[in-house]
Amino acid sequence: MKTVGRPDPKGLPDGRGRSGGTATLLACIALTVCPSARLPAQVSFHVALGARYSSKLVHDSIVTPFDLRPALAPALLLSVRDELRPGWSADATLDVSPSGLRRHEGSGSFDAGSFTALAFTVGLRRQFAAGVSARLGVGGMRYAASQTGVFREGSGGIFPLGTVATTYTLPFPFARKYQLEVEARYDIHQFITPALRTEGFTASRPVHRAGILVRMGWGKS
């Protein structure tokens, strides 16, 4: 902060002008500093690990019946949560889930490549009871994969995604210390790729994903 120069004594016939100016300055500093000082106390960071099940990406029964289904996959979530008011919070979450693909048809099943599903969502969380909260979120999802198989002409871009989750905070002292939570999460998006369009698929297919995760946090609980 720059040092304020000495004021002209003639402009201050008594102490009231000086004290009034000091009060105004202190009020301005308080308005400027207080929001910034409160922000770190409102924000918490979270990491979640778990497993995720996904419904089939492709189904065709016109020529040769087959399904293209992701394998059971690990899931990693990184979140920043900000308390808005008691019982309510908002968050931004990056969701990473690598998975293999299996093609199932009449003669059996075989490997059909792999991908990493990347999703980013923003959500609103509400605490309903002690240790129990629910979240509603929206965002976008993209499949990162090599250009082979169903992704040989690209991944299809970013798909809109909706998600809901229920979280339970474990009622143990060590769990409260590390903000350990168990979360059940569900999301849905549409899926289609340029290669599928080339093969004659004209409509996207809804893909449902469900996961169970354990979350750890730090910062404001």
Residue frames relative to the residue before (quaternion, step in Angstrom):
aa qw qx qy qz dx dy dz
M 1.0000 0.0000 0.0000 0.0000 0.00 0.00 0.00
K 0.4505 -0.6823 0.5039 0.2787 3.55 -1.01 0.86
T 0.4804 -0.6586 0.4964 0.2985 3.59 -1.13 0.68
V 0.3745 -0.7242 0.5354 0.2205 3.56 -0.84 1.01
G 0.4659 -0.6970 0.4734 0.2702 3.59 -0.88 0.97
R 0.6079 -0.5571 0.4180 0.3813 3.56 -1.25 0.47
P 0.3856 -0.7316 0.5075 0.2419 3.63 -0.77 0.98
D 0.5914 -0.5655 0.4459 0.3629 3.53 -1.32 0.41
P 0.4470 -0.7079 0.4706 0.2786 3.64 -0.61 1.07
K 0.6107 0.5659 -0.3689 0.4132 3.62 1.09 -0.63
G 0.6611 0.5038 -0.3192 0.4552 3.56 1.11 -0.50
L 0.7299 0.3448 -0.2161 0.5493 3.58 1.26 -0.11
P 0.1379 -0.8323 0.5315 0.0759 3.63 0.23 1.20
D 0.7762 0.0547 -0.0731 0.6238 3.64 1.17 -0.42
G 0.7062 -0.4953 0.3161 0.3951 3.59 -1.28 -0.05
R 0.5039 0.6915 -0.4261 0.2939 3.60 1.21 -0.24
G 0.6396 0.5286 -0.3355 0.4460 3.59 0.95 -0.77
R 0.6617 0.5093 -0.3106 0.4543 3.55 0.97 -0.93
S 0.6900 0.4708 -0.2969 0.4627 3.63 0.83 -0.94
G 0.6282 0.5340 -0.3425 0.4505 3.61 1.03 -0.70
G 0.6628 0.4933 -0.3078 0.4718 3.58 0.99 -0.86
T 0.6387 0.5224 -0.3307 0.4581 3.58 1.03 -0.76
A 0.6473 0.5202 -0.3202 0.4559 3.58 0.96 -0.83
T 0.6475 0.5141 -0.3167 0.4649 3.58 0.99 -0.82
L 0.6502 0.5185 -0.3112 0.4600 3.56 0.99 -0.89
L 0.6648 0.5012 -0.3048 0.4625 3.58 0.93 -0.89
A 0.6306 0.5300 -0.3332 0.4587 3.58 1.05 -0.75
C 0.6498 0.5116 -0.3152 0.4655 3.60 0.98 -0.84
I 0.6485 0.5103 -0.3202 0.4653 3.59 0.98 -0.85
A 0.6473 0.5256 -0.3206 0.4494 3.59 0.96 -0.85
L 0.6700 0.4973 -0.3031 0.4604 3.59 0.94 -0.88
T 0.6819 0.4917 -0.2834 0.4615 3.55 1.09 -0.71
V 0.7476 0.4326 -0.2203 0.4531 3.54 0.89 -0.98
C 0.6314 0.5991 -0.3536 0.3426 3.59 0.86 -0.90
P 0.6635 0.4805 -0.3502 0.4542 3.68 0.78 -0.78
S 0.6618 0.4998 -0.3136 0.4626 3.59 0.96 -0.81
A 0.6617 0.5095 -0.3120 0.4530 3.57 1.03 -0.78
R 0.6794 0.4945 -0.2938 0.4556 3.60 1.10 -0.67
L 0.5516 0.6675 -0.3922 0.3104 3.59 1.07 -0.63
P 0.6844 0.4748 -0.3299 0.4442 3.67 0.72 -0.88
A 0.6467 0.5264 -0.3261 0.4453 3.60 1.06 -0.66
Q 0.6779 0.4935 -0.2885 0.4623 3.60 1.17 -0.47
V 0.7044 0.4894 -0.2475 0.4505 3.60 1.13 -0.60
S 0.0219 -0.7688 0.6388 0.0208 3.56 -1.10 0.79
F 0.2968 -0.7441 0.5793 0.1505 3.55 -1.24 0.59
H 0.0926 -0.8219 0.5619 -0.0095 3.56 -0.97 0.88
V 0.1082 -0.7449 0.6552 0.0640 3.53 -1.21 0.74
A 0.0454 -0.8046 0.5920 -0.0013 3.58 -0.88 0.95
L 0.0874 -0.7711 0.6300 0.0289 3.55 -1.09 0.85
G 0.2302 0.7830 -0.5562 0.1567 3.54 -1.02 0.76
A 0.5068 -0.6117 0.5072 0.3342 3.53 -1.31 -0.44
R 0.1427 -0.8077 0.5706 0.0400 3.57 -1.09 0.74
Y 0.2171 -0.7393 0.6275 0.1120 3.50 -1.10 0.88
S 0.0947 -0.7946 0.5986 0.0376 3.57 -1.02 0.83
S 0.4472 -0.6634 0.5240 0.2921 3.56 -1.05 0.74
K 0.7140 -0.4726 0.3057 0.4163 3.58 -1.27 0.27
L 0.4257 -0.6980 0.5235 0.2398 3.54 -1.13 0.75
V 0.7999 0.0886 -0.0004 0.5936 3.57 1.03 -0.85
H 0.0332 0.7606 -0.6484 0.0078 3.55 -1.15 0.74
D 0.0667 0.7870 -0.6085 0.0774 3.55 -0.89 0.98
S 0.0109 -0.8131 0.5817 -0.0188 3.56 -0.86 0.95
I 0.4325 0.7189 -0.4527 0.3020 3.59 1.26 0.23
V 0.7822 0.2404 -0.1265 0.5606 3.59 0.78 -1.01
T 0.7738 -0.0829 0.1081 0.6186 3.57 0.42 -1.28
P 0.3930 -0.7304 0.4935 0.2618 3.63 -0.48 1.07
F 0.2069 0.7648 -0.5918 0.1487 3.55 -0.85 0.98
D 0.2013 -0.7367 0.6326 0.1291 3.52 -1.34 0.45
L 0.1750 -0.7363 0.6420 0.1226 3.54 -1.18 0.66
R 0.0495 0.8410 -0.5264 0.1146 3.54 -0.31 1.29
P 0.4283 -0.6736 0.5316 0.2832 3.61 -0.98 0.79
A 0.4765 -0.6444 0.5141 0.3057 3.56 -1.16 0.62
L 0.6391 -0.4607 0.4236 0.4471 3.55 -1.31 0.21
A 0.0921 -0.8547 0.5096 -0.0364 3.57 -0.60 1.15
P 0.4980 -0.6081 0.5109 0.3482 3.56 -1.22 0.42
A 0.1515 -0.7772 0.6045 0.0871 3.57 -1.22 0.50
L 0.0824 -0.7704 0.6319 0.0200 3.55 -1.03 0.91
L 0.0433 -0.8009 0.5971 -0.0153 3.56 -0.80 1.06
L 0.1000 -0.7611 0.6398 0.0377 3.55 -1.04 0.91
S 0.0068 -0.8351 0.5459 -0.0673 3.57 -0.64 1.14
V 0.1551 -0.7125 0.6726 0.1261 3.50 -1.35 0.52
R 0.0896 -0.8208 0.5641 -0.0080 3.57 -0.64 1.15
D 0.1112 -0.7956 0.5949 0.0251 3.56 -0.94 0.94
E 0.3611 -0.7343 0.5337 0.2134 3.57 -0.75 1.05
L 0.2665 -0.7773 0.5548 0.1302 3.55 -0.78 1.08
R 0.7370 -0.1697 0.1633 0.6336 3.53 1.00 -0.94
P 0.6928 -0.4623 0.3060 0.4611 3.65 -1.13 0.31
G 0.8165 0.2243 -0.1951 0.4949 3.55 -0.76 1.09
W 0.7476 0.3228 -0.1899 0.5485 3.60 1.24 -0.29
S 0.0890 0.7803 -0.6169 0.0514 3.56 -1.07 0.75
A 0.2617 -0.7270 0.6108 0.1730 3.54 -1.29 0.44
D 0.0349 -0.8148 0.5786 0.0135 3.56 -1.12 0.57
A 0.2326 -0.7056 0.6451 0.1784 3.50 -1.41 0.29
T 0.0691 -0.8326 0.5484 -0.0350 3.58 -0.77 1.08
L 0.1853 -0.7288 0.6504 0.1070 3.52 -1.10 0.88
D 0.1158 -0.8087 0.5767 -0.0114 3.55 -0.72 1.18
V 0.0249 -0.8023 0.5953 -0.0368 3.58 -0.65 1.15
S 0.0837 0.8093 -0.5718 0.1051 3.58 -0.74 1.07
P 0.1334 -0.7982 0.5837 0.0666 3.64 -0.29 1.21
S 0.0447 0.8165 -0.5712 0.0714 3.57 -0.96 0.82
G 0.3986 -0.6668 0.5700 0.2675 3.51 -1.29 0.46
L 0.3294 -0.7245 0.5705 0.2026 3.57 -1.29 0.38
R 0.0932 -0.7745 0.6234 0.0536 3.56 -1.08 0.80
R 0.2372 -0.7427 0.6100 0.1416 3.53 -1.04 0.88
H 0.1212 -0.7982 0.5896 0.0236 3.55 -0.70 1.18
E 0.1383 0.7719 -0.6094 0.1167 3.56 -0.81 1.03
G 0.7884 -0.3731 0.2113 0.4410 3.55 -1.32 0.06
S 0.7212 0.4524 -0.2529 0.4595 3.59 0.99 -0.81
G 0.7435 -0.3293 0.2187 0.5394 3.60 1.23 -0.06
S 0.4484 -0.6526 0.5184 0.3231 3.56 -1.19 -0.55
F 0.0158 -0.7986 0.6016 -0.0069 3.54 -1.17 0.60
D 0.6606 -0.5203 0.3779 0.3875 3.53 -1.30 0.39
A 0.0875 -0.8096 0.5802 0.0156 3.57 -0.96 0.91
G 0.7487 -0.3738 0.2116 0.5049 3.59 1.11 0.61
S 0.3088 -0.7256 0.5792 0.2067 3.53 -1.28 -0.38
F 0.0779 -0.7769 0.6228 0.0490 3.55 -1.33 0.22
T 0.2488 -0.7035 0.6270 0.2238 3.52 -1.38 0.06
A 0.2510 -0.7655 0.5776 0.1318 3.57 -0.72 1.09
L 0.0847 -0.7922 0.6043 -0.0013 3.56 -0.74 1.12
A 0.0312 0.8049 -0.5898 0.0576 3.57 -0.71 1.07
F 0.0908 -0.7572 0.6437 0.0634 3.54 -1.16 0.70
T 0.0274 0.8112 -0.5812 0.0584 3.57 -0.75 1.06
V 0.1969 -0.7039 0.6596 0.1749 3.51 -1.34 0.37
G 0.0167 -0.8408 0.5390 -0.0469 3.55 -0.91 0.88
L 0.3268 -0.6993 0.6022 0.2037 3.49 -1.40 0.25
R 0.1446 -0.8085 0.5698 0.0295 3.55 -0.79 1.10
R 0.0940 -0.7859 0.6107 0.0236 3.56 -1.05 0.89
Q 0.2922 -0.7356 0.5872 0.1693 3.55 -0.92 0.96
F 0.2071 -0.8185 0.5302 0.0779 3.56 -0.67 1.15
A 0.7838 -0.0070 0.0253 0.6204 3.58 1.14 -0.64
A 0.7102 -0.4281 0.3150 0.4617 3.56 -1.27 0.11
G 0.8531 0.0981 -0.1042 0.5017 3.57 -0.62 1.16
V 0.7014 0.4236 -0.2646 0.5085 3.62 1.23 -0.06
S 0.0977 0.7880 -0.6011 0.0902 3.57 -0.83 1.01
A 0.2121 -0.7568 0.6040 0.1323 3.56 -1.29 0.38
R 0.1713 -0.7903 0.5853 0.0602 3.54 -1.13 0.73
L 0.1110 -0.7486 0.6510 0.0588 3.53 -1.17 0.77
G 0.0555 0.8321 -0.5457 0.0826 3.59 -0.70 1.03
V 0.1502 -0.7501 0.6354 0.1047 3.53 -1.34 0.39
G 0.1855 0.7876 -0.5738 0.1265 3.55 -1.18 0.49
G 0.4906 -0.6366 0.5021 0.3194 3.52 -1.19 -0.62
M 0.1658 -0.7885 0.5884 0.0672 3.54 -1.21 0.60
R 0.0755 -0.7873 0.6118 0.0122 3.54 -1.09 0.81
Y 0.3227 -0.7217 0.5824 0.1892 3.55 -1.13 0.79
A 0.1479 -0.7641 0.6238 0.0715 3.57 -0.75 1.08
A 0.2224 0.7760 -0.5503 0.2135 3.58 -0.48 1.22
S 0.5526 -0.5703 0.4779 0.3754 3.54 -1.27 0.39
Q 0.5371 -0.6554 0.4317 0.3090 3.58 -1.10 0.65
T 0.4113 0.6493 -0.5233 0.3679 3.52 0.36 1.35
G 0.8173 0.2585 -0.1744 0.4845 3.55 -1.25 0.38
V 0.8386 -0.1186 0.1137 0.5195 3.52 -0.93 -0.95
F 0.7003 0.4291 -0.2596 0.5080 3.60 1.27 -0.36
R 0.3483 0.7912 -0.4630 0.1957 3.61 1.21 0.17
E 0.7445 0.3286 -0.2085 0.5424 3.61 1.19 -0.41
G 0.7510 -0.3245 0.1897 0.5428 3.58 1.23 0.37
S 0.5861 -0.6314 0.4069 0.3039 3.53 -1.29 0.30
G 0.5551 -0.6291 0.3928 0.3767 3.59 1.20 -0.24
G 0.5744 -0.6243 0.3715 0.3773 3.60 1.24 0.13
I 0.6664 -0.4714 0.3921 0.4241 3.54 -1.27 -0.51
F 0.2183 -0.7886 0.5675 0.0914 3.54 -0.78 1.09
P 0.4687 -0.6497 0.5086 0.3154 3.63 -0.90 0.83
L 0.0940 -0.8108 0.5776 -0.0114 3.56 -1.01 0.87
G 0.1199 -0.7655 0.6277 0.0750 3.54 -1.09 0.78
T 0.0445 -0.8256 0.5620 -0.0206 3.57 -0.96 0.79
V 0.0789 -0.7503 0.6532 0.0637 3.54 -1.25 0.61
A 0.0205 -0.7994 0.6003 -0.0147 3.57 -1.14 0.60
T 0.1675 -0.7397 0.6424 0.1098 3.51 -1.30 0.56
T 0.1108 -0.8164 0.5667 0.0065 3.56 -0.79 1.06
Y 0.1144 -0.7752 0.6197 0.0436 3.53 -1.06 0.89
T 0.2907 -0.7573 0.5638 0.1554 3.58 -0.74 1.08
L 0.4315 -0.7221 0.4785 0.2517 3.58 -0.68 1.08
P 0.3546 -0.7893 0.4688 0.1775 3.63 -0.72 1.05
F 0.4605 0.6534 -0.4717 0.3722 3.59 0.74 1.02
P 0.6197 -0.5728 0.3679 0.3905 3.64 -1.02 0.63
F 0.6874 0.4603 -0.3077 0.4700 3.62 0.85 -0.87
A 0.6190 0.5412 -0.3441 0.4534 3.59 1.13 -0.62
R 0.6462 0.4999 -0.3225 0.4781 3.60 0.99 -0.76
K 0.6194 0.5599 -0.3459 0.4280 3.59 1.04 -0.76
Y 0.7859 0.2903 -0.1429 0.5269 3.59 0.95 -0.91
Q 0.4116 -0.7345 0.4465 0.3030 3.59 1.31 0.22
L 0.1794 0.8066 -0.5364 0.1719 3.57 0.87 1.00
E 0.0066 0.7923 -0.6071 0.0611 3.54 -0.88 1.06
V 0.2575 -0.7066 0.6303 0.1927 3.54 -1.27 0.51
E 0.0660 -0.8278 0.5569 -0.0172 3.55 -0.76 1.05
A 0.1809 -0.7229 0.6573 0.1121 3.54 -1.10 0.85
R 0.0414 -0.8292 0.5548 -0.0539 3.57 -0.63 1.18
Y 0.0464 -0.7763 0.6286 0.0033 3.54 -1.10 0.84
D 0.0718 0.7862 -0.6135 0.0176 3.57 -1.08 0.69
I 0.1790 -0.7742 0.6014 0.0826 3.54 -1.29 0.40
H 0.0994 0.7650 -0.6332 0.0629 3.56 -1.13 0.75
Q 0.4820 -0.6341 0.5181 0.3117 3.55 -1.32 0.26
F 0.1233 -0.8101 0.5714 0.0453 3.58 -1.07 0.72
I 0.2778 0.6962 -0.6395 0.1711 3.51 -1.09 0.91
T 0.1755 -0.7819 0.5899 0.0996 3.58 -1.13 0.62
P 0.6606 -0.4948 0.3689 0.4275 3.62 -1.19 0.30
A 0.6326 0.5330 -0.3430 0.4450 3.61 1.00 -0.72
L 0.6390 0.5100 -0.3283 0.4731 3.58 1.03 -0.72
R 0.6287 0.5187 -0.3374 0.4710 3.59 1.00 -0.72
T 0.6287 0.5351 -0.3298 0.4578 3.57 1.02 -0.78
E 0.6932 0.4706 -0.2607 0.4796 3.57 1.10 -0.78
G 0.6570 -0.5563 0.2985 0.4121 3.60 1.26 0.06
F 0.4787 0.6307 -0.4642 0.3970 3.60 1.24 0.19
T 0.1809 -0.8339 0.5174 0.0645 3.57 -0.55 1.15
A 0.7661 0.3029 -0.1658 0.5420 3.60 1.16 -0.47
S 0.4831 -0.6459 0.5060 0.3058 3.55 -1.14 0.67
R 0.3446 -0.7378 0.5506 0.1837 3.54 -1.24 0.48
P 0.4322 -0.6843 0.5063 0.2975 3.63 -0.90 0.79
V 0.1365 -0.7735 0.6163 0.0565 3.55 -0.96 0.94
H 0.1777 -0.7852 0.5898 0.0632 3.54 -0.78 1.11
R 0.0492 -0.7905 0.6103 0.0125 3.57 -0.94 0.88
A 0.0397 -0.7854 0.6177 0.0006 3.58 -1.00 0.86
G 0.0025 -0.8257 0.5626 -0.0422 3.55 -0.94 0.88
I 0.2186 -0.7160 0.6450 0.1535 3.52 -1.33 0.47
L 0.0070 0.8240 -0.5627 0.0665 3.56 -0.71 1.11
V 0.2597 -0.6958 0.6396 0.1983 3.52 -1.37 0.39
R 0.1554 -0.8210 0.5489 0.0242 3.55 -0.69 1.16
M 0.1090 -0.7625 0.6351 0.0583 3.55 -1.11 0.80
G 0.0718 -0.8254 0.5599 0.0097 3.59 -0.93 0.83
W 0.0696 -0.7593 0.6411 0.0872 3.51 -1.35 0.22
G 0.5684 0.5039 -0.4555 0.4643 3.51 -1.16 0.69
K 0.7838 -0.2632 0.2073 0.5229 3.57 -1.16 -0.52
S 0.3131 -0.7540 0.5488 0.1795 3.58 -0.86 0.96
